[in-house]
Amino acid sequence: MRKSGYFAAALFIFCNIHSQQISFKFDFGSGQTAPGYIQITPESKFSYLIGYGFDQNSVVESIDRGGDPLTSDLITSKKPFYFSVKLPDGNYDVKVIIGDKLENTSATIRAECRRLMIEKATSIKSKTTTVSFTVHVKDSLIRDAAGNVVKKIRLKEREIGYLHWDNLLTLEFNGEDPRICAVEIIPNKTATTIFLAGNSTVVDQDREPWAAWGQIIPGFFEAKKIAVANYAESGEALNSFISERRLEKILSLMKAGDYLFIEFGHNDQKQRGEGVGPFTTYKRDLKFFITEVKKKGGIPVLITSMHRRNFDSIGHINNTLGDYPEAVRQTAKEENVALIDLNAMSRILYEAWGPESSVQAFVHYPANTFPGQEKKLEDNTHFNTYGAWQIAKCIRKGIIDAKLDIAKYLVKDIPAFDPAKPDPVEKWNWPLSAVITSSKPDGN
């Protein structure tokens, strides 16, 4: 695996970050190479020295139909496959051409740790389809205005294996029959960035079957206009997010007009000590986030935590979060900042599902549902991909209801969402990624 050499390679990257190439045009397939493109064949294996190639032990094949150099040959596989490119942190526009002269194509494209960019792109035989998205690439280093490394995020041990702290853009090609002709990558310096700060209910969960709303919502926005930069991590509370320098990293990248969505509470409520509580330390830290973002010319948005799946005897949700959601509401009002009341929407959503149907949105699976999963999974806090999709739709509704300026960049083909009328699970399309775990994320 690439990650076995992570530290040595990362040192090389960090020392040479400003000399890296930041725009690429890749022609996938073993046929004739289009002018100005780099040819990518099944033998193009990733290495830090070359800076791009197939990754994560991907096994792929090339098909050449003859004809136009860019679109007549392609790369495909029967399993999910991964392609990585070495890049400095920042936002990038990515264009992918899919298609095959003789076969229909269906491709799901995800980035980094299973971050959904394109839910399902299709192309009929003899045609190609071009899709575009804007993605955020990050590392754990904090730089000053001159680009000098001054600090580093305190990553947890498990984060070393994530695909989003390594100065690589890793693309996952998945779906019924992904046939990739070309990939183009260029930096985007003008897109508004929506930074996300939160816990395991927000983070880009790196393994099936877990998921969170932060890794679903990028696909809701127009390419080139918005980049979603997810800095959430499992187990985090407001104060740990500060002490581990995660907020500092965000602020080092933030430009005027960027957003910071802030959703905590599940882990904060477990903290104990004199004076610790929702209306004291929690509100204090929320206001610190708000103040620091405003200093950068950014726009803070507070989000109340969604409920846990905890029903009473008549099918109503029990409040297991105490006064923490109310503290967020009060702070938003006192500081005159936007509020997305996910806590209120999630109650409506869960009760619309009811105690029995709601399990389809959470990580509840019998033993042996997934390879190597010997015990049943019963998690009433963390979502599967369907549940994360529905929570992301609540966030989308909150953006519209709060009249945030970024609402104008939401893609138009997603219908208005009513939490009281959740989408049927059958409408959700998510081919499994290659990496699966039975280990529950930190936090509850």
C-alpha positions in Angstrom: 0.0 0.0 0.0 1.1 3.6 -0.7 0.6 4.6 2.9 3.4 2.4 4.2 5.9 5.0 3.0 3.8 7.9 4.0 6.1 9.8 6.4 9.2 9.7 4.1 7.2 10.6 1.1 5.3 13.3 3.0 8.5 14.9 4.0 9.6 15.0 0.4 6.3 16.6 -0.6 6.3 19.2 2.1 9.8 20.3 1.3 9.0 20.7 -2.4 5.3 21.7 -2.3 5.7 25.0 -4.1 7.6 23.5 -7.0 4.9 21.0 -7.8 3.0 20.9 -11.1 -0.6 22.0 -10.4 -2.4 21.5 -13.7 -2.7 18.2 -15.5 -4.3 16.7 -18.6 -4.5 12.9 -18.6 -5.5 10.7 -21.5 -6.6 7.3 -20.1 -5.9 4.3 -22.3 -3.2 2.5 -24.2 -4.1 3.8 -27.6 -2.9 7.0 -29.3 -2.3 9.9 -26.9 -4.1 13.2 -27.5 -1.8 16.1 -28.1 -0.9 18.0 -24.8 -2.1 15.1 -22.6 -0.2 12.6 -20.4 -0.9 9.0 -21.3 -2.2 6.8 -18.5 -2.1 3.0 -19.1 -2.8 0.1 -16.8 1.0 0.1 -16.0 0.8 3.7 -14.7 1.2 2.9 -11.0 1.3 5.7 -8.5 4.6 6.8 -7.0 5.5 10.0 -5.2 8.5 10.4 -7.6 6.3 10.5 -10.7 3.4 12.2 -8.9 0.4 10.4 -10.4 -0.9 7.0 -11.2 -3.3 4.2 -10.2 -3.4 3.8 -6.5 -4.7 1.5 -3.7 -3.7 -1.7 -5.5 -6.2 -0.9 -8.3 -6.4 -3.5 -11.1 -7.6 -1.9 -14.4 -7.7 -2.7 -18.1 -7.4 -0.6 -21.2 -9.8 -0.7 -24.2 -8.9 0.9 -27.5 -11.7 1.3 -30.1 -9.7 3.3 -32.6 -10.4 6.8 -33.7 -10.2 10.1 -31.8 -7.1 9.9 -29.6 -8.9 11.4 -26.5 -12.1 9.4 -26.5 -11.6 6.2 -28.4 -9.5 4.5 -25.8 -10.3 4.2 -22.1 -9.6 2.6 -18.7 -12.1 0.4 -16.9 -12.4 -2.2 -14.2 -14.9 -4.6 -12.7 -14.0 -3.2 -9.2 -13.6 0.3 -7.8 -10.3 1.8 -8.9 -8.3 4.8 -7.7 -6.2 7.4 -9.4 -4.0 9.8 -7.4 -2.2 13.0 -8.3 0.3 14.9 -6.2 -1.0 18.4 -5.5 -0.5 21.3 -3.1 -3.5 22.0 -0.8 -6.1 24.2 -2.3 -9.2 24.0 -4.6 -9.2 22.3 -8.0 -11.6 22.0 -10.9 -11.7 18.5 -12.3 -13.1 17.5 -15.6 -13.7 13.8 -16.4 -14.7 12.4 -19.8 -16.5 9.0 -19.7 -17.8 6.8 -22.5 -17.2 4.0 -24.9 -18.1 3.5 -28.6 -19.5 0.0 -28.1 -20.8 0.0 -24.5 -23.0 2.1 -22.2 -21.2 3.7 -19.3 -22.3 4.4 -15.7 -19.8 6.0 -13.3 -19.9 7.2 -9.8 -17.0 9.5 -8.9 -15.8 10.1 -5.4 -12.7 12.0 -4.1 -10.4 11.5 -1.2 -12.1 9.7 1.7 -15.3 8.7 -0.2 -16.4 12.3 -0.8 -19.2 12.1 -3.3 -18.6 14.4 -6.3 -20.7 12.8 -9.1 -23.5 10.5 -8.0 -24.1 8.8 -11.3 -22.9 9.9 -14.7 -24.1 7.9 -17.7 -23.2 7.8 -21.4 -24.8 5.7 -24.1 -22.6 3.7 -26.5 -20.9 5.8 -29.3 -21.2 8.9 -27.1 -19.2 10.5 -24.4 -20.3 12.5 -21.3 -18.2 15.2 -19.6 -18.7 15.9 -15.9 -17.0 18.6 -13.8 -16.6 19.2 -10.1 -14.5 21.3 -7.7 -12.6 19.5 -5.0 -10.6 20.6 -2.0 -7.2 19.1 -1.4 -5.6 19.5 2.0 -2.6 18.7 4.1 -2.0 19.0 7.9 0.5 21.8 7.7 -0.2 25.4 8.7 1.5 28.1 6.7 2.0 31.8 7.1 1.1 34.3 4.4 4.5 33.8 2.7 3.9 30.0 2.5 6.3 29.1 5.3 5.3 26.1 7.5 4.8 27.4 11.0 2.7 24.7 12.7 1.0 21.4 12.1 -2.4 19.9 13.0 -2.2 17.3 15.8 -3.6 14.4 13.9 -4.8 11.2 15.6 -3.0 8.0 14.8 -5.8 6.6 12.7 -5.8 9.7 10.5 -2.4 8.9 9.1 -4.1 6.3 6.8 -6.8 8.8 5.5 -6.7 9.8 1.9 -7.1 13.5 2.7 -4.0 14.6 4.6 -1.4 13.5 2.0 -1.2 16.3 -0.6 -2.7 13.9 -3.1 -6.0 14.2 -4.9 -7.3 10.7 -5.0 -10.2 10.0 -7.3 -12.3 6.8 -6.9 -14.1 5.6 -10.0 -17.0 3.3 -9.2 -20.4 2.2 -10.5 -21.9 -0.4 -12.8 -19.5 0.1 -15.7 -17.1 3.1 -15.3 -15.2 3.8 -18.5 -12.8 6.7 -18.2 -11.4 8.4 -21.2 -9.7 11.5 -19.7 -9.2 13.5 -16.6 -8.2 17.2 -16.4 -7.2 19.1 -13.3 -6.6 22.9 -12.9 -6.4 25.0 -9.8 -9.3 27.2 -8.8 -8.4 30.4 -6.9 -11.8 32.1 -7.0 -14.4 29.5 -5.8 -16.1 30.3 -2.5 -14.9 27.7 0.0 -17.3 26.2 2.5 -15.2 24.9 5.3 -16.8 22.3 7.6 -15.9 22.0 11.4 -17.5 19.1 13.3 -17.4 15.6 14.5 -18.1 12.1 13.2 -21.6 13.1 12.0 -19.9 15.6 9.6 -16.5 14.1 8.7 -15.6 12.3 5.4 -15.9 8.8 6.9 -13.2 6.8 5.2 -14.7 3.3 5.2 -18.0 1.5 4.4 -20.7 1.3 5.7 -20.3 4.6 7.7 -21.0 8.0 6.2 -21.7 11.6 7.2 -23.4 14.5 5.6 -20.2 16.4 5.0 -19.1 13.9 2.3 -22.4 14.0 0.5 -23.0 17.7 0.2 -20.2 18.6 -2.3 -22.3 17.1 -5.1 -25.1 19.5 -4.3 -23.1 22.6 -5.6 -22.2 23.8 -9.0 -18.7 23.1 -10.2 -16.2 26.1 -10.3 -18.4 28.1 -7.9 -18.1 26.3 -4.6 -15.6 24.0 -3.0 -16.5 22.1 0.2 -13.5 21.7 2.5 -14.3 19.1 5.2 -12.0 19.5 8.2 -14.3 17.6 10.6 -13.0 14.6 12.5 -14.6 11.8 14.6 -14.6 12.4 18.3 -14.1 16.1 18.2 -15.6 18.8 20.4 -15.2 22.5 20.1 -12.3 22.8 22.5 -10.3 19.9 21.0 -10.9 21.3 17.5 -9.2 24.4 18.7 -6.4 22.7 20.7 -5.4 20.4 17.9 -5.1 23.4 15.6 -7.8 22.3 13.2 -9.5 25.7 13.4 -6.1 27.4 12.9 -5.6 25.4 9.7 -8.9 26.5 8.4 -8.3 30.2 9.2 -4.9 30.0 7.5 -6.7 29.1 4.2 -9.8 31.2 4.6 -10.3 34.2 2.3 -13.0 36.9 2.6 -16.4 35.6 1.7 -15.7 32.0 2.5 -17.9 30.1 5.0 -17.4 28.0 8.1 -20.2 25.6 9.0 -19.9 24.7 12.6 -21.6 21.6 14.0 -20.6 20.1 17.4 -22.4 18.9 20.5 -22.4 15.1 20.7 -18.9 14.9 22.3 -19.0 18.3 24.0 -21.9 17.1 26.2 -19.8 14.4 27.7 -17.2 16.8 29.1 -17.2 17.3 32.9 -15.7 19.8 35.2 -16.5 22.9 37.2 -18.3 25.4 35.0 -18.4 23.2 32.0 -21.8 23.2 30.2 -23.9 24.2 27.2 -24.4 27.8 28.4 -20.9 28.4 29.7 -17.9 26.8 28.0 -19.8 25.6 25.0 -21.2 29.0 24.1 -17.8 30.6 24.9 -16.1 28.4 22.4 -18.8 28.9 19.8 -18.3 32.6 20.1 -14.5 32.2 19.7 -15.1 30.4 16.4 -17.4 33.1 15.2 -15.0 35.9 16.2 -12.0 34.3 14.5 -13.9 33.7 11.3 -15.2 37.2 11.1 -11.6 38.5 11.6 -10.8 36.8 8.3 -13.8 38.3 6.5 -15.5 34.9 6.6 -19.1 33.9 7.2 -19.8 31.6 10.2 -22.9 29.4 10.1 -24.0 27.5 13.3 -25.7 24.1 13.0 -27.5 22.4 15.8 -26.6 18.7 16.2 -28.9 16.1 14.8 -30.7 13.8 17.3 -29.5 10.3 18.0 -31.9 7.5 17.0 -33.6 7.2 20.4 -37.4 6.7 20.4 -39.9 6.6 23.3 -42.7 4.1 23.6 -45.0 6.0 21.2 -42.5 6.7 18.5 -41.3 10.2 19.4 -37.6 11.1 19.6 -36.0 11.4 23.0 -33.7 14.4 23.4 -30.3 13.0 24.4 -28.4 16.2 23.7 -29.7 18.2 26.7 -29.4 22.0 26.3 -26.6 21.9 23.7 -28.8 22.6 20.7 -30.6 25.4 22.5 -27.2 26.9 23.4 -26.4 27.0 19.6 -29.7 28.7 18.9 -29.1 31.3 21.6 -25.5 32.0 20.3 -26.7 32.4 16.7 -29.2 35.0 17.9 -26.8 36.8 20.2 -24.0 37.0 17.6 -26.4 37.7 14.6 -25.1 34.8 12.5 -27.0 32.3 10.4 -28.5 29.1 12.0 -29.3 25.8 10.4 -31.5 24.0 12.9 -30.6 20.4 12.0 -31.7 19.3 15.4 -35.3 20.3 14.7 -35.2 18.9 11.1 -33.7 15.6 12.3 -36.6 15.1 14.8 -39.1 15.5 12.0 -37.1 13.2 9.7 -36.6 10.4 12.3 -40.2 10.4 13.4 -41.4 10.3 9.8 -39.3 7.1 9.4 -40.4 5.8 12.8 -38.6 3.3 15.1 -38.5 0.4 12.6 -37.9 2.1 9.2 -35.3 4.5 10.7 -32.7 1.7 11.0 -32.3 1.8 7.2 -30.6 5.2 7.6 -28.2 4.1 10.4 -25.4 1.5 10.6 -27.6 -1.4 11.5 -26.6 -4.6 9.7 -26.7 -8.3 10.5 -23.5 -10.2 10.9 -21.7 -11.1 7.6 -23.4 -8.3 5.6 -19.9 -7.1 4.6 -16.7 -9.1 4.2 -15.0 -9.8 7.5 -18.0 -8.5 9.5 -18.5 -11.3 12.0 -20.8 -9.4 14.4 -24.0 -7.4 13.8 -23.7 -3.6 13.7 -26.1 -1.5 15.7 -25.1 2.2 15.7 -27.8 4.7 16.6 -25.6 7.8 16.1 -23.8 7.3 12.8 -25.4 7.0 9.4 -25.0 4.8 6.4 -24.8 6.5 3.1 -28.5 6.7 2.6 -29.0 8.4 6.0 -26.1 10.8 5.3 -27.8 11.7 2.0 -31.0 12.6 3.8 -29.2 14.6 6.5 -27.3 16.4 3.7 -30.6 17.3 2.1 -31.6 18.8 5.5 -28.5 20.9 5.4 -29.3 22.0 1.8 -32.8 23.0 3.0 -31.2 24.9 5.8 -29.0 26.8 3.4 -32.0 27.9 1.4 -34.2 28.7 4.4 -31.4 30.8 5.9 -31.1 32.7 2.6 -27.4 32.2 2.5 -25.8 33.7 -0.6 -24.3 30.3 -1.6 -27.8 29.0 -2.2 -27.7 30.4 -5.7 -24.9 27.9 -6.5 -26.9 24.8 -5.5 -27.5 22.6 -8.5 -31.0 23.0 -9.8 -32.0 19.4 -10.5 -32.4 18.4 -6.8 -36.1 18.7 -5.7 -37.0 20.6 -2.6 -36.7 18.4 0.5 -39.3 18.0 3.2 -37.9 16.1 6.3 -41.5 14.9 7.0 -41.4 13.1 3.6 -38.0 11.4 3.4 -36.9 9.9 0.1 -37.4 6.2 -0.3 -34.1 4.2 0.2 -34.6 2.6 -3.2 -33.9 6.0 -4.8 -30.4 6.1 -3.4 -27.5 4.9 -5.5 -24.2 4.2 -3.8 -21.9 1.4 -5.1 -19.6 0.3 -2.2 -16.1 1.6 -2.0 -13.3 -0.9 -1.7 -12.5 -0.4 2.0 -14.9 -1.8 4.7 -14.6 -1.9 8.4 -16.6 -3.1 11.4 -15.0 -0.6 13.7 -17.3 2.2 14.9 -16.0 5.8 14.5 -15.1 7.8 17.7 -17.9 9.6 19.4 -21.5 8.7 20.1 
